Amino acid sequence: MKKNILTKREQEVFDLLVLDRTTKEIATFLGISEKTVRNHISNTIQKLGVTCRTQAVIELIRLGLLNI
């Protein structure tokens, strides 16, 4: 079993990102602000040592932490 480096909320945000949801749609769905969604994305990008959302998604898939 792989250890997830993401928090539960970061995982939820990226699960929705890979479904092509916008920041606004994710915020509405999760009941949080768009700024909070962007913070979760930013934190994940930093944890993974990548520079953008797309690279983060690719790395999470590579690590087996996202299913597409």
ZIDAWO-V73724 format. One record per backbone hydrogen bond with DSSP energy under -1.0 kcal/mol. CO is the residue of the C=O (numbers start at 1). NH is the residue of the N-H. If there is no record, write none. Layout:
co:nh
CO:NH
CO:NH
//
This chain:
co:nh
7:11
8:12
9:13
10:14
11:15
12:16
13:17
14:18
16:21
17:20
22:26
23:27
24:28
25:29
26:30
27:31
27:32
33:37
34:38
35:39
36:40
37:41
38:42
39:43
40:44
41:45
42:46
43:47
44:48
45:49
45:50
52:56
53:57
54:58
55:59
56:60
57:61
58:62
59:63
60:65
61:64
//
